[in-house]
């Protein structure tokens, strides 16, 4: 099973054998523990629950402590689920380290994007704004008309407007693993990943690359 939890450290660059600079995001990944394995006959689906980041016991509720004590696991701050494929097998209490990944693997990274607060349509949706001349003194970043007249006579549901921006779950797909450092529990993936420094991220084997390989018969 290729899945793990971690925290975003930040961005840097590394150089390959050809001397090319590769922008990467460094993630402190693991160690994680298998807190629970869910099975179709009991739970209706196949999944594994991973726990990450040891904390003081007083930071957890009684239910969380009891849940982890079933498999003699330490107090863990974060619990997240990953779907399991039919050919993947794990055991409760198993320790998951960053070396489940190799350089060249393709991964999806899930995180919570940075919160930007209340934002207008130019920043939130990339609107062009109004004309900068012909007497327009206060319409430079305004949305303009948000609906028609008689037909349909209302504002369409889902109309892009100003509102709260960011702070939502975002997935960066099909990123290449460029560096694996088991001694320091570090993983570096090409490009950027969602969230601020120190934010929790979920790393799993890329779904799209696997589907493309299956379609091509690889």
C-alpha positions as CSV (number, residue, x, y, z in Angstrom):
1,X,0.0,0.0,0.0
2,X,1.4,3.3,-1.1
3,X,-0.2,5.9,1.2
4,X,1.0,8.1,4.1
5,X,0.3,11.3,6.0
6,X,2.7,14.1,6.5
7,X,3.3,17.8,7.0
8,X,4.4,20.3,4.3
9,X,7.8,21.7,5.1
10,X,8.2,24.1,2.2
11,X,9.6,24.5,-1.3
12,X,13.2,24.3,-2.6
13,X,15.0,23.0,-5.6
14,X,17.2,20.0,-6.4
15,X,19.5,19.3,-9.3
16,X,19.3,16.2,-11.4
17,X,22.2,14.4,-13.1
18,X,22.0,16.7,-16.1
19,X,22.3,19.8,-13.9
20,X,18.7,20.9,-14.4
21,X,17.0,22.6,-11.4
22,X,13.8,20.9,-10.4
23,X,11.3,22.8,-8.1
24,X,10.2,20.5,-5.4
25,X,8.0,20.6,-2.2
26,X,9.5,18.8,0.8
27,X,7.1,16.9,3.0
28,X,7.9,15.3,6.4
29,X,6.0,12.1,5.9
30,X,5.4,9.5,8.6
31,X,5.9,7.5,10.5
32,X,2.2,6.4,10.4
33,X,0.4,3.6,12.1
34,X,-2.5,1.5,10.8
35,X,-5.2,2.2,13.3
36,X,-8.0,0.3,11.6
37,X,-8.7,-1.8,8.5
38,X,-12.2,-1.6,7.1
39,X,-13.6,-4.6,5.2
40,X,-16.6,-4.9,2.8
41,X,-18.4,-7.6,4.8
42,X,-18.3,-5.6,8.0
43,X,-18.1,-1.9,6.9
44,X,-19.3,-2.0,3.3
45,X,-16.0,-0.9,1.7
46,X,-12.2,-1.6,1.8
47,X,-10.1,1.1,3.5
48,X,-7.3,1.7,5.9
49,X,-7.2,4.3,8.7
50,X,-3.8,5.7,9.3
51,X,-2.7,7.7,12.4
52,X,0.0,10.3,12.4
53,X,1.9,12.6,14.8
54,X,2.3,11.4,18.4
55,X,0.9,13.8,21.1
56,X,0.3,13.9,24.8
57,X,-2.6,11.6,25.9
58,X,-4.5,14.5,27.4
59,X,-4.8,16.0,23.9
60,X,-7.2,13.2,22.9
61,X,-10.7,12.2,24.0
62,X,-11.5,9.0,25.8
63,X,-13.0,7.5,22.7
64,X,-9.9,8.3,20.6
65,X,-7.6,6.7,23.3
66,X,-9.7,3.6,23.4
67,X,-9.7,3.3,19.6
68,X,-5.9,3.5,19.5
69,X,-5.4,1.2,22.5
70,X,-7.1,-1.7,20.6
71,X,-3.9,-2.1,18.7
72,X,-1.5,-0.8,21.4
73,X,-0.8,2.3,19.4
74,X,0.6,5.6,20.9
75,X,-1.7,8.7,21.1
76,X,-2.0,10.1,17.6
77,X,-3.3,13.5,16.7
78,X,-4.5,12.8,13.1
79,X,-6.6,9.9,11.8
80,X,-7.3,9.7,8.0
81,X,-8.7,7.0,5.7
82,X,-7.4,5.7,2.4
83,X,-9.2,3.4,0.1
84,X,-7.6,0.0,-0.5
85,X,-7.5,-1.9,-3.7
86,X,-8.2,-5.6,-3.9
87,X,-4.6,-6.6,-4.2
88,X,-3.4,-4.4,-1.2
89,X,-3.1,-6.0,2.2
90,X,-2.3,-4.3,5.5
91,X,-2.5,-5.3,9.2
92,X,-3.8,-3.3,12.1
93,X,-0.9,-1.9,14.2
94,X,1.5,-2.0,11.2
95,X,4.0,0.9,10.9
96,X,4.1,2.8,7.6
97,X,7.3,4.7,6.7
98,X,8.2,7.0,3.9
99,X,10.2,4.2,2.1
100,X,6.9,2.8,0.8
101,X,7.6,5.3,-2.1
102,X,10.4,5.3,-4.6
103,X,11.9,8.0,-6.8
104,X,9.9,8.1,-10.0
105,X,6.6,7.1,-8.4
106,X,3.5,9.3,-9.2
107,X,1.4,10.5,-6.3
108,X,-1.6,12.6,-5.5
109,X,-1.3,15.0,-2.6
110,X,-4.4,16.2,-0.7
111,X,-4.3,19.3,1.5
112,X,-6.3,22.3,2.7
113,X,-5.6,25.3,0.6
114,X,-4.5,28.6,2.1
115,X,-7.4,30.7,3.4
116,X,-7.7,34.1,1.5
117,X,-10.7,35.5,3.3
118,X,-13.4,37.4,1.5
119,X,-12.2,38.1,-2.0
120,X,-13.7,39.9,-5.0
121,X,-14.4,38.4,-8.5
122,X,-11.0,39.5,-10.0
123,X,-9.0,37.7,-7.4
124,X,-11.4,34.8,-6.8
125,X,-12.3,34.0,-10.4
126,X,-10.0,36.0,-12.6
127,X,-12.5,38.4,-14.0
128,X,-11.2,41.2,-16.2
129,X,-13.0,44.0,-14.5
130,X,-14.6,47.0,-16.2
131,X,-13.1,49.5,-18.6
132,X,-10.4,51.8,-17.3
133,X,-11.7,54.9,-19.1
134,X,-14.8,56.6,-20.4
135,X,-15.9,58.0,-17.1
136,X,-15.6,54.7,-15.2
137,X,-14.3,55.8,-11.8
138,X,-15.3,52.9,-9.5
139,X,-16.0,49.9,-11.7
140,X,-12.4,48.7,-12.3
141,X,-12.8,45.5,-10.3
142,X,-16.6,45.2,-10.3
143,X,-18.3,42.0,-11.6
144,X,-20.7,43.7,-14.0
145,X,-24.1,42.3,-14.7
146,X,-25.0,39.0,-12.9
147,X,-28.1,38.1,-14.8
148,X,-30.4,38.7,-17.8
149,X,-33.7,40.6,-17.9
150,X,-37.1,38.9,-18.7
151,X,-35.6,35.6,-19.5
152,X,-34.7,33.9,-17.2
153,X,-35.6,36.8,-14.9
154,X,-33.3,35.6,-12.1
155,X,-29.7,34.9,-11.2
156,X,-28.5,31.5,-12.3
157,X,-27.5,29.1,-9.5
158,X,-23.7,28.8,-9.2
159,X,-23.1,32.3,-10.6
160,X,-19.5,33.3,-9.9
161,X,-19.4,36.1,-7.5
162,X,-17.4,37.6,-4.6
163,X,-17.1,35.4,-1.5
164,X,-14.8,33.5,0.8
165,X,-11.8,32.2,-1.0
166,X,-9.5,29.2,-0.1
167,X,-9.6,27.0,3.0
168,X,-11.0,24.1,1.0
169,X,-9.8,20.5,0.2
170,X,-7.6,20.5,-2.9
171,X,-5.8,17.6,-4.6
172,X,-2.6,18.1,-6.6
173,X,-2.6,15.1,-9.0
174,X,0.1,13.0,-10.6
175,X,3.2,14.6,-9.0
176,X,6.5,12.8,-9.5
177,X,8.5,11.7,-6.4
178,X,12.0,13.2,-6.8
179,X,13.6,12.4,-3.4
180,X,13.0,9.8,-0.6
181,X,15.0,10.2,2.6
182,X,14.0,7.4,5.1
183,X,16.5,8.5,7.7
184,X,14.8,11.9,8.1
185,X,11.3,10.9,7.0
186,X,11.4,13.3,4.1
187,X,9.7,13.1,0.8
188,X,10.2,15.6,-2.1
189,X,7.7,15.8,-5.0
190,X,8.0,17.9,-8.1
191,X,6.0,21.1,-8.1
192,X,3.7,22.6,-5.5
193,X,1.2,21.1,-3.1
194,X,-1.9,22.7,-1.5
195,X,-1.7,24.4,1.9
196,X,0.5,26.5,4.0
197,X,3.8,25.4,5.6
198,X,3.2,23.0,8.4
199,X,-0.2,21.9,7.0
200,X,-1.3,18.3,7.1
201,X,-1.2,16.5,3.7
202,X,-2.3,13.1,2.5
203,X,-0.1,11.4,0.0
204,X,-1.3,8.4,-2.0
205,X,-0.5,6.6,-5.2
206,X,-1.7,8.6,-8.2
207,X,-5.1,7.4,-9.5
208,X,-4.9,8.8,-13.0
209,X,-1.5,7.4,-14.0
210,X,-2.7,4.0,-12.8
211,X,-5.9,4.3,-14.9
212,X,-3.9,5.4,-18.0
213,X,-1.5,2.5,-17.6
214,X,-4.5,0.1,-17.3
215,X,-6.1,1.5,-20.5
216,X,-2.9,1.1,-22.4
217,X,-2.5,-2.5,-21.2
218,X,0.7,-1.9,-19.2
